[in-house]
Amino acid sequence: MPRYRIMNHHMRRRGKVWQLRKRVPLDVREEVGREWLEESLRTADVRLARQRRDARLRELEREWDLIRRVGNPSGIESLLADAEMERRAVERGMVTPAVPTLASRLEDQLDDAAGAWGRREGLIDTHGNGMAFDELRDRFVEETKEGERLGTQLEALRGNLPIAVAGERWLAKARLTDGTKREYRRFFSTAQAKLPLPQQVTRTDARLFIQWLAEEGGEDGSGFSRKTVNNHRSALSALWSYLDLDTAIWSGIRFEPTKDALKRDVWTLEEIVRLLDAAKALPGEAGEKLPRVIRIALHTGERAKEIAGMRYDAENDWLVISRDATKTDAGERAIPCPDALREDVKAWVADPWSTQSVSNRFSELKQGLGFKGREKVLHSFRHTLLSRLHELGVQEATAAKIAGHKHTGMTYGRYGGKVAVESLRDTLNSLAWDERLELARKGMATGKGSVHKTA
């Protein structure tokens, strides 16, 4: 701590008791919710007051630094770390009983802040007369940003973590893809804004929240589809299980979404020809890489992340999608490399794009060709492939293995045995996409093409 020119800097008396008075730095003032911080140092002894002032100012600097770094106004994780250090120090006899605990200091801080707010709002006078203090404190927590922050911190010390904070702790241990974790963080953030602490959420709260998601959720307030609402519910149920809370409050809730589930259309052969021709005409590396993206998606049904992260096993001539490159456990797979795709695959894995580049580049291409909606996207090649497999009478279990879908009764190992993988080779080569695309191209040239079928 700096040596003050005035020894009682940031201190003043209120009666016989010393108070800490510190101006909140401008860059964190909006998050903290006030300009001045005032709280009791709980002593009339000036030397002890200075020690407590210095200790408290160190805590405040850590909290404000956390706000600057991660924008977390509650500083809960930092607070919990301090509480754990305090607990260990107490166990080892390193803290004297006379030193106030972190929880008691926070309670005093909340009371002081509530009192100052009550006086400013005219709810109590300078002597504390007026509204009952318990009611005043509750209103301060409910109606002010600072009160919410202090109340949340105090509840966290009691073991009641906010949904988003508890969610971060669970996600740190959960075996989920990065994309799923990002999605769940959004879900938890939405839930925290609408629900009380997890331990306080009732079945009625859960039902009303699910109904709100279906009717008014989303940035435009038009509600989420049934699938998205159920994804929220699954995430919250998993979090409740981690917290050892009753997961049944999230089950059996009936709701009617106002938004229909988005149905992906398949790409027609003529549309695929247009996409490939436009991609090949792009300047620079895009003219080489984007056609490969389209061909890989068409032949394998891989998702954008799988295309970006797949490996080529040259010894077996397999395409390998590891768990961290896919969306689900079932997505972890190996499939034979189609003969028509081998050179594209080798060139691609030597210098691939990121998942974001794959998605963005394809989106720019298809929109430039007039495909503006969300019905036809890169993921639509997945539906195109599955539709073709269905037309050829391929068994559902085989199609699921190729696409990385879960299928009841499948007993493949991590990537499936060599025989199981090789059994897919003839199926993939029988799709004959290049031959069919060439016929479509000729049909387009003579004006006999059709935009209604993929085969």
C-alpha positions in Angstrom: 0.0 0.0 0.0 1.2 3.6 -0.6 2.4 5.7 2.3 -0.1 8.4 2.8 1.0 12.0 3.4 -2.1 12.2 5.7 -2.1 9.1 7.9 -5.9 9.0 8.1 -6.4 9.3 4.4 -9.7 7.7 3.2 -10.9 7.7 6.8 -13.3 9.8 8.8 -15.1 9.5 12.1 -18.8 9.0 12.6 -19.3 9.4 16.3 -16.5 7.4 17.9 -16.2 4.8 15.1 -13.9 5.2 12.1 -15.3 4.9 8.6 -13.6 4.1 5.3 -14.4 6.6 2.5 -13.0 6.0 -0.9 -13.9 7.4 -4.3 -14.6 4.6 -6.8 -12.3 4.9 -9.9 -14.1 6.3 -12.9 -13.4 3.3 -15.2 -15.3 0.9 -12.9 -17.8 3.3 -11.4 -20.7 2.3 -13.7 -20.3 -1.4 -12.8 -19.9 -0.7 -9.0 -23.0 1.5 -9.2 -21.9 4.5 -7.1 -19.2 7.3 -6.9 -18.2 7.0 -3.3 -17.7 3.9 -1.2 -18.4 4.3 2.5 -18.3 1.5 5.1 -17.6 1.1 8.8 -14.1 0.0 10.0 -15.8 -1.2 13.2 -13.3 0.3 15.6 -12.6 3.5 17.6 -8.9 2.7 17.7 -7.2 4.8 15.0 -4.3 2.4 14.6 -6.5 -0.6 14.1 -8.7 1.4 11.8 -5.7 2.2 9.6 -4.8 -1.5 9.4 -8.4 -2.4 8.4 -8.5 0.4 5.9 -5.3 -0.8 4.2 -6.5 -4.4 4.1 -9.9 -3.4 2.7 -8.3 -1.1 0.1 -6.2 -4.1 -1.1 -9.4 -6.1 -1.5 -11.1 -3.3 -3.4 -8.2 -3.0 -5.8 -8.3 -6.7 -6.5 -12.1 -6.5 -7.1 -11.8 -3.4 -9.4 -9.0 -5.1 -11.3 -11.2 -8.1 -11.9 -13.9 -5.8 -13.3 -11.3 -4.2 -15.6 -10.1 -7.6 -16.9 -13.3 -9.6 -17.2 -16.2 -7.2 -16.7 -17.4 -9.2 -13.7 -19.0 -6.6 -11.3 -19.7 -9.1 -8.6 -16.2 -10.4 -8.3 -17.6 -13.6 -6.9 -14.8 -16.0 -7.8 -12.2 -13.6 -6.3 -14.4 -13.3 -3.2 -14.7 -17.1 -2.9 -11.0 -17.5 -3.3 -10.4 -15.0 -0.5 -13.0 -16.8 1.7 -11.2 -20.1 1.2 -7.9 -18.5 2.1 -9.5 -17.1 5.2 -11.0 -20.5 6.2 -7.6 -22.2 5.9 -6.0 -19.4 7.9 -8.5 -19.9 10.7 -8.0 -23.6 10.7 -4.3 -23.1 11.2 -4.7 -20.5 13.9 -3.3 -17.7 11.8 -6.2 -15.4 12.3 -7.1 -13.9 15.7 -10.8 -14.0 16.8 -10.9 -10.2 17.0 -10.4 -9.9 13.2 -13.8 -9.6 11.5 -14.5 -12.4 9.0 -15.0 -11.7 5.3 -18.7 -12.5 5.7 -19.2 -10.2 8.6 -17.3 -7.4 6.8 -19.5 -7.9 3.8 -22.7 -7.8 5.9 -21.5 -4.5 7.5 -20.7 -3.2 4.0 -24.2 -4.1 2.8 -25.8 -2.5 5.9 -23.8 0.7 5.5 -24.6 1.0 1.8 -28.3 0.3 2.5 -28.3 3.0 5.2 -26.7 5.5 3.0 -29.1 4.8 0.2 -32.1 5.0 2.6 -31.0 8.4 3.8 -30.5 9.6 0.2 -34.0 8.3 -0.7 -35.6 9.8 2.4 -36.6 6.4 3.7 -34.8 6.9 7.0 -33.4 10.0 8.8 -29.9 10.6 10.0 -30.7 8.7 13.2 -32.0 5.7 11.4 -35.6 6.3 12.2 -38.2 5.4 9.5 -38.5 2.2 7.5 -37.6 -1.0 9.4 -34.0 -1.8 8.5 -34.6 -5.3 7.3 -37.1 -4.0 4.8 -34.8 -1.2 3.8 -32.0 -3.7 3.2 -34.2 -5.9 1.1 -35.4 -3.0 -1.0 -31.8 -1.9 -1.5 -30.8 -5.3 -2.8 -33.8 -5.5 -5.1 -33.8 -2.0 -6.4 -30.1 -1.0 -6.9 -27.2 -2.4 -8.8 -24.9 -2.0 -5.9 -27.3 -3.8 -3.6 -27.8 -6.6 -6.0 -24.0 -7.0 -6.3 -23.5 -7.0 -2.5 -26.4 -9.3 -1.9 -25.2 -11.8 -4.5 -21.7 -11.8 -3.0 -23.1 -12.5 0.5 -25.3 -15.3 -0.8 -22.2 -16.8 -2.6 -20.3 -16.9 0.7 -23.3 -18.9 2.1 -22.9 -21.4 -0.7 -25.7 -20.1 -3.0 -24.0 -19.3 -6.3 -25.7 -17.5 -9.1 -26.7 -19.6 -12.1 -24.0 -18.3 -14.4 -21.2 -18.7 -11.8 -22.3 -22.2 -10.9 -22.6 -22.9 -14.6 -18.9 -21.9 -15.1 -17.8 -24.3 -12.4 -19.8 -27.2 -13.9 -18.6 -26.4 -17.5 -15.0 -26.4 -16.3 -15.5 -30.1 -15.5 -18.0 -31.1 -18.1 -17.0 -33.1 -21.2 -18.6 -30.9 -23.8 -17.3 -29.3 -27.0 -16.3 -25.7 -26.9 -19.3 -24.8 -29.1 -21.7 -26.5 -26.7 -20.1 -24.7 -23.7 -20.5 -21.3 -25.4 -24.1 -22.2 -26.1 -24.7 -23.2 -22.4 -23.1 -20.0 -21.2 -25.7 -18.1 -23.1 -28.4 -20.3 -21.6 -27.2 -19.8 -18.1 -26.8 -16.0 -18.6 -30.4 -15.8 -19.8 -31.6 -17.9 -16.9 -29.7 -15.9 -14.3 -31.4 -12.7 -15.6 -34.8 -14.2 -15.1 -34.5 -16.6 -12.1 -33.5 -16.3 -8.5 -30.5 -18.3 -7.1 -30.7 -22.0 -8.0 -31.6 -23.1 -4.4 -34.6 -20.7 -4.5 -36.0 -21.7 -7.9 -39.4 -23.4 -7.6 -41.2 -25.6 -10.1 -43.5 -22.6 -10.8 -40.4 -20.5 -11.5 -39.1 -23.1 -13.9 -42.4 -23.4 -15.7 -42.8 -19.7 -16.1 -39.3 -19.4 -17.4 -39.7 -22.2 -20.0 -43.0 -20.5 -21.1 -41.2 -17.2 -21.4 -38.5 -18.8 -23.6 -41.1 -20.2 -25.9 -43.2 -17.0 -26.2 -40.8 -14.1 -25.7 -37.2 -15.5 -25.7 -34.5 -14.4 -28.2 -33.1 -11.1 -29.2 -36.2 -10.1 -31.2 -38.6 -11.3 -28.5 -40.4 -13.6 -30.8 -39.7 -16.7 -28.8 -37.5 -19.8 -29.4 -38.3 -22.9 -31.3 -39.2 -26.1 -29.4 -35.7 -27.5 -29.9 -34.0 -24.4 -28.5 -36.3 -24.3 -25.5 -35.5 -28.0 -24.8 -31.8 -27.3 -25.2 -32.1 -24.6 -22.5 -34.0 -27.1 -20.3 -31.4 -29.8 -20.8 -28.6 -27.5 -19.8 -30.4 -26.3 -16.7 -31.3 -29.8 -15.7 -27.6 -30.9 -16.0 -26.6 -27.9 -13.9 -29.2 -28.8 -11.2 -27.8 -32.3 -11.1 -24.3 -31.0 -10.6 -25.6 -28.8 -7.8 -27.4 -31.8 -6.3 -30.7 -30.0 -6.6 -34.1 -31.4 -7.8 -33.9 -31.9 -11.5 -37.5 -32.8 -11.7 -38.5 -29.2 -11.7 -37.3 -29.0 -15.3 -39.3 -32.0 -16.6 -42.9 -32.4 -17.7 -43.4 -28.8 -18.5 -45.8 -28.3 -21.4 -45.3 -25.3 -23.6 -46.3 -24.2 -27.1 -43.5 -22.4 -29.0 -44.6 -19.4 -31.2 -41.7 -20.1 -33.6 -41.6 -23.2 -35.7 -38.5 -25.3 -35.8 -36.3 -24.3 -38.8 -36.4 -26.9 -41.5 -33.2 -27.3 -43.5 -33.8 -27.9 -47.2 -31.5 -30.1 -49.4 -29.4 -28.7 -52.1 -30.5 -29.6 -55.7 -27.9 -30.8 -58.2 -28.3 -27.6 -60.2 -27.8 -25.5 -57.1 -24.6 -27.4 -56.2 -23.3 -26.8 -59.7 -23.9 -23.1 -59.3 -22.2 -23.1 -55.9 -19.1 -25.0 -57.2 -18.7 -22.8 -60.3 -19.0 -19.6 -58.2 -16.5 -20.9 -55.6 -14.0 -21.8 -58.3 -14.2 -18.3 -59.8 -13.2 -16.6 -56.5 -9.8 -15.0 -56.5 -6.8 -16.2 -54.4 -6.9 -19.2 -52.0 -10.7 -19.0 -51.7 -11.0 -20.2 -55.3 -9.1 -23.3 -54.3 -10.3 -23.9 -50.7 -14.1 -23.2 -50.9 -14.8 -25.7 -53.7 -13.0 -28.3 -51.5 -15.2 -27.4 -48.5 -18.3 -27.9 -50.7 -17.2 -31.2 -52.1 -16.2 -32.5 -48.6 -19.5 -31.5 -47.2 -21.4 -33.1 -50.1 -19.5 -36.4 -50.0 -19.3 -36.9 -46.2 -22.1 -34.7 -44.6 -19.6 -33.3 -42.2 -20.4 -30.2 -40.2 -18.3 -27.0 -40.5 -16.3 -27.8 -37.4 -15.7 -31.4 -38.5 -14.4 -30.2 -41.9 -12.1 -27.7 -40.2 -10.8 -30.3 -37.7 -10.7 -33.6 -39.5 -7.5 -35.7 -40.1 -6.6 -37.9 -43.0 -5.3 -41.3 -42.0 -3.1 -42.1 -45.0 -2.3 -45.7 -43.9 -6.0 -46.7 -43.8 -7.3 -44.1 -46.3 -9.7 -42.8 -43.7 -11.2 -39.5 -42.7 -11.0 -39.2 -38.9 -13.1 -36.8 -36.8 -12.0 -36.7 -33.2 -14.2 -35.8 -30.3 -13.0 -32.2 -30.0 -13.8 -31.6 -33.6 -17.4 -32.6 -33.5 -20.7 -31.7 -31.7 -21.6 -35.0 -30.0 -20.1 -38.3 -28.8 -21.6 -40.0 -31.8 -19.9 -37.6 -34.1 -16.5 -39.0 -33.2 -15.9 -41.4 -36.1 -13.8 -42.6 -39.0 -15.1 -43.1 -42.5 -13.4 -44.3 -45.6 -12.2 -41.5 -47.9 -14.4 -41.5 -51.1 -12.2 -42.1 -54.2 -13.4 -38.9 -55.8 -12.5 -36.9 -52.8 -9.0 -38.1 -52.0 -6.9 -35.3 -53.6 -9.3 -32.7 -52.2 -8.8 -34.1 -48.7 -5.0 -34.2 -48.9 -4.8 -30.6 -50.1 -7.4 -29.5 -47.5 -5.8 -31.1 -44.3 -2.4 -29.7 -45.3 -3.8 -26.1 -44.9 -7.4 -26.0 -43.6 -9.5 -23.0 -42.7 -10.9 -22.5 -39.2 -14.5 -23.4 -38.4 -15.5 -19.7 -38.5 -13.8 -19.2 -41.9 -15.5 -22.3 -43.3 -18.9 -21.0 -42.2 -18.4 -17.4 -43.1 -16.9 -18.0 -46.5 -19.7 -20.4 -47.5 -22.3 -18.0 -46.2 -20.9 -15.1 -48.2 -20.9 -17.3 -51.3 -24.5 -18.6 -51.1 -25.9 -15.2 -50.2 -24.1 -13.7 -53.3 -26.0 -16.3 -55.4 -29.3 -15.2 -53.9 -29.8 -17.9 -51.2 -30.6 -15.4 -48.5 -32.6 -17.5 -46.0 -31.5 -19.9 -43.3 -33.2 -22.9 -44.9 -30.2 -23.6 -47.1 -26.8 -23.4 -45.5 -23.6 -25.4 -45.3 -25.3 -27.8 -42.9 -27.9 -28.5 -45.7 -25.3 -30.7 -47.4 -25.7 -33.0 -44.4 -29.4 -33.4 -45.2 -28.6 -33.7 -48.9 -26.3 -36.7 -48.2 -28.7 -38.3 -45.9 -31.5 -37.8 -48.4 -29.5 -39.5 -51.1 -28.6 -42.4 -48.8 -32.2 -42.9 -48.0 -33.1 -42.9 -51.7 -30.5 -45.6 -52.3 -32.1 -47.8 -49.6 -29.0 -47.6 -47.3 -29.8 -49.0 -43.8 -30.4 -46.4 -41.1 -27.5 -47.7 -39.0 -25.1 -47.3 -41.9 -26.2 -43.8 -42.7 -25.9 -42.9 -39.0 -22.3 -44.2 -38.9 -21.4 -42.1 -41.9 -23.0 -38.9 -40.6 -22.0 -39.4 -37.0 -25.6 -39.7 -35.7 -26.5 -41.8 -32.6 -28.3 -44.9 -33.5 -29.8 -47.5 -31.1 -28.1 -50.8 -31.3 -24.8 -49.6 -32.7 -21.9 -51.1 -30.8 -18.9 -49.6 -32.7 -15.9 -48.7 -30.5 -14.2 -45.4 -30.4 -13.9 -45.1 -34.2 -15.3 -48.5 -35.0 -13.2 -51.6 -35.9 -11.4 -51.6 -39.3 -14.0 -54.0 -40.8 -16.8 -51.8 -39.6 -15.3 -48.7 -41.2 -14.3 -50.4 -44.4 -17.8 -51.7 -44.8 -18.9 -48.1 -45.6 -16.5 -47.6 -48.5 -18.7 -49.1 -51.2 -21.6 -47.1 -50.0 -19.7 -43.8 -50.1 -18.3 -44.5 -53.6 -21.7 -45.5 -54.9 -23.1 -42.0 -54.4 -21.2 -40.9 -57.6 -21.7 -37.2 -57.0 -19.3 -36.1 -59.7 -21.1 -38.1 -62.4 -24.5 -36.8 -61.3 -23.3 -33.2 -61.1 -21.9 -33.4 -64.7 -25.3 -34.7 -66.0 -27.0 -31.8 -64.2 -24.5 -29.3 -65.7 -25.3 -30.7 -69.2 -29.0 -30.4 -68.5 -28.6 -26.8 -67.4 -26.7 -26.0 -70.6 -29.6 -27.4 -72.7 -32.3 -25.9 -70.6 -33.6 -29.2 -69.3 -32.3 -29.0 -65.7 -34.6 -29.3 -62.7 -34.3 -27.5 -59.4 -36.6 -29.8 -57.6 -34.6 -32.9 -57.1 -31.1 -33.9 -55.9 -31.0 -37.1 -57.9 
